[in-house]
Amino acid sequence: MNTGIQHADDDEDPTPETPRRKAKADRREALLDAAARLFAERGFAGVSIEDLGAAAGVSGPAVYRHFANKQAVLAALLIDVSEGLLAGGRDCVADAATPRTALESLIAFHVDFALTEPDVIRAQDRDLDSLAAADANRVRTLQRTYVELWVDVLERLRDEDRRSLRVRAHAVFGLINSTPHSSRAHTQSRPPRAVVGALLREMALSCLVP
């Protein structure tokens, strides 16, 4: 699953890439892509290891070379995305010259994620509770930290307490993350992705900037 988000330690991996290592990483990526699509379509309970393998072009037993079980696939999917969101959000803030540009960058970043990874959003909405307790806690911790990153920026823009700012952030996430649900049926009347992205950015900014 290529989220377009670089993990925090991607540039720090000292192990040189070999063809075998790359092939293994590519198979893992293909399995996560397949998992996102199938979990979004059928739900965690409606997908088997054999289904995942077939969708990724490998045998069912071959999936176990990468993941201990189906639950581990879901955990990897949601933890990888949550880590990527947090790392990308931190980059948005670090690279911004002002709180306003930091917020605009965060909004654009999250809109891009929602439009490129709708299956992941649907899978999390439906199946987060299917994770083992430790994995679910890891996902929630990462996502709470991501929310607080937004709240830190909003605190520099609005004279409100953090609880109110947190409500604002969650409301904007709800707005942006609803896009995958509203776009399940692809019709000719649906605006192009660029238009949808621009509308979401405009609406999110208007909700957050005084």
Residue, then its C-alpha position, 0 to 999 in steps of 0.5 A: m500500500n503506497t500512501g505517498i507518505q514517507h515513514a520517519d525512519d525511511d532515510e535512516d535504514p542502513t541496510p542496502e537494498t538487494p533484489r531479494r529484499k526489494a521483492k519481499a517488500d514489494r510482495r508485502e506492499a501488494l498484500l497490504d494493497a489487496a487487504a485495504r481493498l478487500f477489507a473495505e469491500r467485504g469487511f475483515a470477517g468476510v476476507s480469508i487468507e486465501d482471498l488476500g493471497a489470490a488478490a496479491g498474486v500469491s498462494g494463501p500459504a505464502v501470505y504467512r511468510h509476511f504476516a502471522n495471520k489475517q489480524a496481523v495484516l490488518a494491524a500492519l495496514l492500520i499501523d503503517v498508515s497511522e505512522g505515515l500520517l503522523a510523520g507526514g503531519r510533522d513534516c508539514v509543521a516543520d516546513a511551514a513558515t507560519p501557523r497559517t501555512a502549517l494549517e494549510s499544509l496539514i489540510a492539503f496533506h490530509v485531503d490528499f491522503a483521503l482521496t488516495e487511500p479511501d479503502v484504508i479509511r473504510a477499513q479502519d471505520r469498520d474493522l478497527d475493533s477487530l485488532a488485538a488490544a495492543d495493536a488497537n491501542r497503538v493505532r489510537t495512540l498514533q492518531r491521538t498524537y496526530v490530532e494533537l499536532w493539529v491542535d498545537v497549530l490551531e492554538r496559535l491561530r485561535d483564542e480557544d481552549r484545547r478541548s474546543l480546538r480538538v472538537r474542531a479538528h475532529a469535525v474537519f477529519g469527519l468532513i474530509n474522511s467522509t469522502p470515501h463513503s460518499s464516493r463509493a458509487h463512481t458516476q459521471s456526475r462526480p466532479p474530478r478529483a482535483v475539484v473535490g480536493a479543492l472543495l475539501r481544502e476550502m471547506a476545511l480551512s473555513c471551519l478552522v481559521p477565524 
